[in-house]
Amino acid sequence: MNFDSLGLAAPILEAIAAAGYTEPTAVQAQAVPEALAGRDLMVSSQTGSGKTAAFMLPALQLLTVPHALAGNGPRVLVLTPTRELSMQVTRATETYGRNLRRIKTVSIVGGMPYPVQNKLLRMGVDILVATPGRLLDQMNSGRVDLSRLQLLVLDEADRMLDMGFSEDLEAIVSKTPASRQTMLFSATMEPAIVRLASAMLKDPVRISVDSQQAPHLNIEQRLHFADDMGHKNRLLDHVLRDAEMKQAIVFTSTKRAADDLAQSLLQSGFSAGALHGDMKQSQRSRTLQSLRSGGLRVLVATDVAARGIDVQGISHVINYDLPRQAEDYVHRIGRTGRAGRQGIAISFVGLRDRNVVRTIERFTAQPIPVSVVPGLEPRPRSASAPARPSDRPTSVRRHSSPDAPGRLRGSVFSNTASGVIVFA
């Protein structure tokens, strides 16, 4: 199947071709025809599957036909959980809609000055991309009128619920026309998402492509056991100096840790920068632009960057600190291996992280192979880490050092579900 067969307008097809895309992804091939037919959609798809185009291409097609009602209010509203994802959707809209005249896209997110947003809204908008909290503020101030809305998209609905936006979503949706078309995209279809969909969608078409539990076949996952912080830092230095590493996102658990680690990497000669929620939007935008242009080689971030960053050059994702939620692990590693490319995801794991690893492996239904760097092996823990029953067989892995082909690394007998490792 190619994009020509989807029934999109010629200007949109030309923009898609100019962007270098030739064939739709699985989620696009299934979702776009149903959306163009006017159906509500309930879509479960993995990060990096091309879902943004799956809803934005039909949205742009809708705008090729004039609205029956005059006014300045948006015809398309896309709700996202984070500023970063909002900016990504806005960029995709500009890319796919570059050949459509007089299409105005506005992003309304927290951290952006109100006077700037107010001016943009007064000028009129066709596509509004927003985070729920800031949009509701603007609606309550009378600056956003949703009476002309034809299409509502809930992007990463699961994340919006996790962030406590349930009441905001209900308040926003209550101000939209009942005749609207609605598309809901979520990495999972947990009961809370199903309840949300049943309240907001009309007889939706259910599409499931590359669910969150599906393995990232194009991402090589590795687990390195670290004895302490010093050991973890030496492992990080080794990975970042690897010739295979083009650009990397290093995830930390706190904002302060992101700042401290980025500063430490700068002092060690790496082109590094931090990204977290305490930064001003202008700072975050400059940092992301530097990453996209290749000026920044290492981005140290909190989970604010786990969703919404689509940078093709990211070859490595490094979990300096493991996330507390298994879903966040999936979204983190999905920052590499984008658009079918190969990627590497590395996690540094301490003794206290054993339960987190077990949770992640159960959630993804796949083990994370243990790897060892010659000269940076962890201390044996078989004596201090009592075995626990495992729900899968113990795996035996041998790794040879890339620095010395043919040389055998220490053989690793690993059972990461129980946290037991024995070095031979």
C-alpha positions in Angstrom: 0.0 0.0 0.0 1.2 3.5 -0.7 -0.2 6.9 0.4 -1.8 7.5 -3.0 -4.3 4.8 -2.2 -5.6 6.4 1.0 -7.7 9.1 -0.7 -5.7 12.1 0.5 -5.7 15.4 -1.4 -2.8 16.1 -3.9 -1.2 18.9 -1.8 -1.0 16.6 1.2 0.4 13.7 -0.8 3.1 16.1 -2.3 4.1 17.2 1.2 4.3 13.6 2.4 6.6 12.7 -0.6 8.7 15.8 0.1 9.2 14.6 3.7 10.6 11.4 2.3 7.7 9.0 3.2 6.7 6.5 0.6 4.5 3.9 2.4 2.2 4.3 5.4 2.9 2.5 8.6 0.5 -0.2 9.9 -1.4 2.2 12.1 -1.6 4.8 9.3 -2.9 2.3 6.8 -5.6 1.2 9.2 -6.6 4.5 10.8 -6.5 7.0 7.9 -9.3 5.4 5.8 -11.6 5.0 8.7 -10.9 8.5 9.8 -11.6 9.9 6.3 -14.9 8.0 6.4 -15.9 10.0 9.5 -15.7 7.2 12.1 -14.6 7.7 15.7 -11.4 5.8 16.4 -10.0 4.1 19.5 -6.4 3.3 18.6 -3.7 1.4 20.6 -0.3 1.8 19.1 3.3 1.7 20.3 5.5 4.8 20.5 7.3 5.4 17.2 4.6 3.7 15.2 3.6 6.8 13.2 0.4 7.7 15.1 0.8 11.5 14.7 0.3 11.2 10.9 -2.5 8.7 11.5 -4.6 11.5 12.9 -3.1 14.6 11.4 -3.4 13.5 7.7 -7.2 13.1 8.1 -7.3 16.4 10.0 -5.6 18.2 7.2 -7.9 16.5 4.6 -10.9 17.9 6.6 -9.6 21.4 6.3 -9.5 21.2 2.5 -13.3 21.7 2.6 -14.5 25.1 3.9 -16.5 25.1 7.1 -20.2 26.0 6.9 -19.9 28.3 9.9 -17.8 31.5 10.0 -15.7 32.3 13.0 -12.2 32.2 14.5 -12.5 29.1 16.6 -10.6 25.9 15.8 -11.9 23.2 13.5 -9.4 20.6 14.9 -8.3 20.2 18.5 -5.5 17.9 19.5 -5.0 17.4 23.2 -1.6 16.2 24.4 -0.1 15.5 27.9 3.1 17.4 27.6 4.6 20.5 26.0 7.2 18.5 24.1 4.5 16.3 22.5 2.5 19.4 21.6 5.4 20.9 19.8 6.1 17.6 18.0 2.5 17.5 16.8 2.7 21.1 15.7 5.8 20.5 13.7 4.2 17.4 12.0 1.2 19.6 11.1 3.4 22.2 9.5 5.3 19.5 7.6 2.2 17.6 6.2 0.2 20.8 5.6 2.9 22.9 4.0 1.1 23.0 0.7 -2.3 23.9 2.1 -2.9 27.6 2.0 -4.3 29.7 4.9 -4.1 26.8 7.4 -3.3 28.3 10.9 -1.9 26.0 13.6 -1.5 27.3 17.1 0.1 25.5 20.1 -1.2 26.4 23.6 0.9 25.0 26.4 2.0 25.8 29.9 5.3 27.7 30.2 4.5 29.9 27.2 3.7 33.6 27.9 -0.1 34.3 28.0 0.2 37.6 25.9 1.9 35.7 23.0 -0.8 33.0 23.1 -3.6 35.6 23.4 -2.4 37.3 20.3 -2.2 34.1 18.3 -5.7 33.1 19.3 -7.1 36.5 18.4 -5.7 36.0 14.9 -7.8 32.9 14.4 -6.9 29.2 14.4 -7.8 26.1 12.3 -5.8 23.5 14.2 -5.3 24.0 18.0 -2.7 21.8 19.7 -2.8 22.1 23.5 -2.2 20.7 26.9 -5.4 20.4 28.9 -4.6 22.7 31.8 -3.5 25.7 29.7 -6.4 25.2 27.2 -8.9 25.2 30.0 -7.4 28.4 31.4 -7.8 30.0 28.0 -11.4 28.7 27.6 -12.4 30.0 31.0 -11.0 33.4 30.0 -13.2 33.4 26.9 -10.4 33.3 24.4 -11.1 29.9 22.9 -14.5 29.0 21.3 -15.0 25.4 20.4 -18.4 25.7 18.8 -16.9 25.2 15.3 -14.9 22.1 16.3 -15.3 19.2 13.9 -12.5 16.9 15.0 -11.1 16.2 18.5 -8.0 14.1 19.0 -6.9 12.7 22.4 -3.2 11.9 21.9 -1.6 9.6 24.5 -4.8 9.6 26.5 -3.3 7.1 29.0 -0.6 9.6 29.9 -3.1 12.4 30.4 -5.1 10.3 32.8 -1.8 9.4 34.7 -1.1 13.1 35.0 -4.5 13.8 36.6 -6.2 15.5 33.6 -9.4 13.5 33.8 -11.5 16.4 35.1 -10.0 18.9 32.7 -10.7 16.6 29.7 -14.3 16.2 30.8 -14.6 20.0 31.1 -13.1 20.6 27.7 -15.1 17.9 25.9 -18.4 19.3 27.4 -17.8 22.5 25.5 -17.5 20.7 22.1 -20.3 20.0 19.6 -21.9 16.6 20.0 -21.6 16.2 16.2 -17.7 16.2 16.4 -15.6 13.3 15.2 -13.3 12.0 18.0 -10.1 9.9 17.8 -8.4 8.5 20.9 -4.8 7.2 20.8 -3.3 5.4 23.7 -0.3 3.0 24.3 -2.6 0.8 26.4 -6.3 0.1 26.7 -6.6 -0.2 30.4 -10.1 0.0 32.0 -9.7 3.7 32.7 -9.1 4.4 29.0 -12.0 2.2 28.0 -14.3 4.1 30.3 -13.0 7.4 28.9 -13.6 6.2 25.4 -17.1 5.0 26.1 -18.0 8.4 27.5 -16.5 10.5 24.6 -16.6 8.3 21.5 -19.5 7.1 19.3 -19.4 3.5 18.1 -15.6 3.7 17.6 -13.6 1.6 15.3 -11.0 -0.2 17.5 -7.5 -0.5 16.1 -4.6 -2.2 17.8 -1.2 -2.0 16.2 2.2 -2.6 17.9 0.8 -2.6 21.5 3.0 -1.3 24.3 3.8 -4.8 25.4 5.0 -5.7 21.9 8.8 -6.1 21.7 10.8 -3.3 20.2 12.4 -5.6 17.6 14.6 -2.8 16.2 16.0 -1.8 19.6 18.7 -3.8 21.2 18.2 -3.7 25.0 21.0 -4.2 27.5 21.2 -4.3 31.3 24.4 -3.3 33.1 24.7 -4.0 36.9 26.3 -1.1 38.7 27.8 -1.4 42.2 27.5 2.3 43.1 27.4 5.8 41.7 31.0 5.8 40.7 30.6 2.5 38.9 27.6 3.9 37.1 29.5 7.0 36.0 32.3 4.9 34.6 29.9 2.8 32.6 28.2 5.9 31.3 31.5 7.3 30.2 32.3 4.1 28.4 29.0 4.0 26.5 29.2 7.7 25.5 32.7 7.2 24.1 31.6 4.2 22.0 32.1 4.8 18.2 28.5 3.5 17.6 27.0 6.3 19.7 25.7 9.2 17.6 23.4 11.0 19.9 22.0 9.8 23.2 19.3 10.6 25.7 20.3 9.9 29.3 17.3 9.6 31.7 17.6 10.5 35.4 15.0 10.3 38.1 15.2 14.0 39.3 15.6 17.4 37.8 18.6 18.2 40.0 20.3 14.9 38.9 19.7 15.9 35.3 21.4 19.3 35.8 24.3 17.8 37.8 25.0 15.0 35.4 24.8 17.3 32.3 27.3 19.7 34.0 29.6 16.8 34.8 29.5 15.6 31.2 30.2 19.0 29.9 33.3 19.2 32.1 34.3 15.8 30.8 34.3 17.1 27.2 30.9 15.9 26.0 28.4 18.2 24.2 25.6 17.8 26.7 22.6 19.6 28.0 19.7 19.1 30.4 15.9 19.0 29.9 13.4 19.0 32.7 10.2 20.7 33.8 11.8 23.5 35.8 13.3 25.0 32.7 11.5 27.9 30.8 9.8 26.9 27.6 12.3 29.0 25.6 15.2 27.1 27.2 13.6 23.8 26.5 12.9 24.7 22.9 16.5 25.8 22.3 17.8 22.6 23.8 15.6 20.4 21.7 16.4 22.4 18.6 20.1 22.0 19.3 19.5 18.2 19.7 17.7 18.1 16.3 20.4 20.1 14.5 23.1 17.8 15.9 24.7 20.6 18.0 23.9 18.6 21.1 25.2 15.0 21.4 23.9 14.0 24.8 20.6 15.1 26.3 20.2 14.4 30.0 16.5 14.5 30.8 13.8 13.5 33.3 10.6 11.7 32.1 9.3 15.0 30.7 11.2 13.9 27.6 10.0 10.3 27.6 7.2 11.2 25.3 7.1 13.7 22.5 10.7 13.8 21.3 11.1 12.5 17.8 14.8 13.0 16.8 16.0 10.6 14.1 19.6 10.7 15.2 19.1 9.3 18.6 21.1 6.1 18.5 21.2 5.3 22.3 18.8 5.7 25.2 20.5 5.3 28.6 18.5 4.7 31.8 21.0 6.2 34.2 18.1 5.8 36.7 15.3 3.3 36.1 11.8 4.7 35.8 9.3 3.8 38.6 6.7 2.8 36.1 7.1 0.0 33.5 5.1 2.1 30.9 7.7 4.9 31.2 10.5 2.4 30.4 8.8 1.6 27.1 8.3 5.2 26.2 11.9 6.1 27.2 13.5 3.4 25.0 11.1 4.4 22.2 13.1 7.6 21.7 15.6 5.5 19.8 14.9 3.2 16.8 12.5 5.7 15.3 11.0 5.2 11.9 12.3 1.7 11.5 15.9 2.6 12.4 18.1 0.5 14.7 18.6 1.7 18.3 20.3 0.7 21.5 18.7 1.0 25.0 21.0 0.5 28.0 19.9 0.4 31.7 22.1 0.8 34.7 20.8 -1.3 37.5 21.7 -1.4 41.2 20.8 -4.0 43.8 17.8 -2.0 44.9 16.4 -1.9 41.4 15.8 -5.7 41.1 12.0 -5.4 41.6 11.8 -2.6 39.0 13.6 -4.8 36.5 11.2 -7.6 37.3 8.2 -5.4 36.8 9.5 -4.1 33.5 10.2 -7.6 32.1 6.8 -8.8 33.1 5.1 -5.8 31.5 7.0 -6.1 28.2 7.0 -10.0 28.4 10.6 -10.1 27.4 13.9 -10.3 29.4 16.5 -7.6 29.3 19.8 -9.3 28.5 22.6 -8.7 30.9 25.8 -7.2 29.5 29.3 -6.7 30.9 32.0 -4.3 30.0 35.5 -5.8 30.3 37.3 -4.0 33.2 34.0 -2.6 34.5 32.4 -5.8 35.8 30.2 -5.6 38.8 31.1 -7.3 42.0 29.6 -10.9 42.3 26.3 -10.7 44.3 25.4 -14.4 44.5 26.1 -14.4 48.1 24.2 -11.3 49.1 21.2 -11.7 46.7 19.2 -14.7 47.7 17.5 -16.6 44.9 13.8 -16.2 44.5 11.4 -18.3 42.3 11.4 -17.1 38.8 8.6 -17.2 36.3 11.0 -18.0 33.4 14.2 -20.2 32.9 17.6 -18.8 33.8 19.4 -17.5 30.8 23.1 -18.0 30.1 24.8 -15.2 28.0 28.3 -14.8 26.8 29.5 -11.4 25.5 32.7 -10.7 23.7 34.2 -7.2 23.9 33.8 -5.0 20.9 37.3 -3.6 21.7 38.8 -7.1 21.5 37.0 -9.3 18.9 37.0 -12.9 19.8 37.9 -12.3 23.4 35.5 -13.8 25.9 33.9 -11.5 28.4 33.2 -13.0 31.8 30.4 -15.6 31.3 27.2 -14.3 32.9 24.6 -16.6 34.3 21.7 -14.3 34.8 18.2 -14.5 36.2 17.1 -10.9 36.2 13.7 -11.8 37.3 15.1 -13.0 40.6 18.0 -10.6 40.7 20.6 -13.3 40.8 23.8 -13.1 38.8 26.9 -15.4 39.0 30.1 -14.6 37.3 32.2 -17.5 36.1 
